[in-house]
Every structure is written in C-alpha cells, then in structure tokens.
Amino acid sequence: MSQAREPDASDVTLTREDEWYVARDEATGVASQGKTRPEALANLAEALELHERPVPEGEDVAEPSTAPW
C-alpha cells in the first residue's frame, strides 16, 4: 500500500450537516463524510490516498461517469 499523506489538522475543515460530519482537506479540495468525527476523518484519509494514487500505465481513465452531477 502506498504512503498516503495524512491530512494536517490545520488543513482540514470539519463541519456537521444534519446527521453527517463532513471533513474537507483544504489543500486538495478532497472531502468525505461519516456519521462520527473519527469516521469522517478516516474516510477523508482513504479519499486522499485514492486521490493521490497514480494511474497505472495503460489503464483507460476515459470511462464515462455515472455520477448524477
């Protein structure tokens, strides 16, 4: 597994929206959520790891998105 950058506490904004905590890394704009503060921060760490992972050579990244936005 790659060494992901742990978000620095000064770079993370943690807010509460209804029943969810939202953690956002200000340096990258990556955000995630969780039902608890620790879960939101753990999900953010995972999202940052995926964000920083290089795309393997030869892998097609031009797949159409199924995201609704």
C-alpha positions in Angstrom: 0.0 0.0 0.0 1.2 3.5 -0.8 2.1 6.0 1.9 -0.8 8.5 1.8 -0.3 11.9 3.1 -2.1 12.3 6.5 -4.1 15.4 6.5 -2.7 18.1 8.8 -5.3 19.2 11.3 -4.7 22.8 10.2 -5.6 21.9 6.6 -8.9 20.1 7.5 -12.3 21.7 7.9 -14.8 19.5 9.8 -18.4 20.6 9.8 -21.7 19.0 10.8 -24.5 18.8 8.3 -27.7 17.2 9.6 -26.6 13.7 10.7 -23.3 13.8 8.9 -19.8 15.1 9.7 -18.1 16.4 6.6 -14.3 16.5 6.5 -12.6 18.6 3.8 -8.9 18.8 3.1 -8.4 22.5 2.2 -5.1 21.8 0.4 -6.6 19.5 -2.2 -10.3 20.1 -2.0 -11.0 16.4 -1.3 -13.9 15.8 1.0 -15.6 12.9 2.6 -18.3 12.3 5.3 -19.1 10.0 8.2 -21.7 9.5 10.9 -19.0 10.4 13.5 -16.0 12.7 13.5 -13.5 9.8 13.6 -15.3 8.1 10.7 -15.4 11.3 8.6 -11.6 11.7 9.2 -10.9 8.1 8.4 -12.9 8.3 5.2 -11.1 11.5 4.3 -7.7 9.8 4.8 -8.9 7.0 2.4 -10.2 9.5 -0.1 -6.8 11.3 0.0 -5.0 8.1 -0.6 -7.2 7.3 -3.7 -6.8 10.9 -4.9 -3.0 10.8 -4.8 -2.7 7.3 -6.3 -1.1 7.4 -9.7 -3.0 5.9 -12.6 -1.2 2.7 -13.8 0.2 2.9 -17.3 -2.1 1.6 -20.0 -5.2 1.9 -17.8 -8.1 3.6 -19.6 -9.3 6.5 -17.5 -11.7 8.0 -20.0 -14.6 5.9 -18.8 -17.9 7.8 -18.8 -19.0 8.8 -15.3 -22.2 7.5 -13.8 -22.3 10.4 -11.3 -25.5 12.4 -11.3 -23.7 15.8 -11.5 
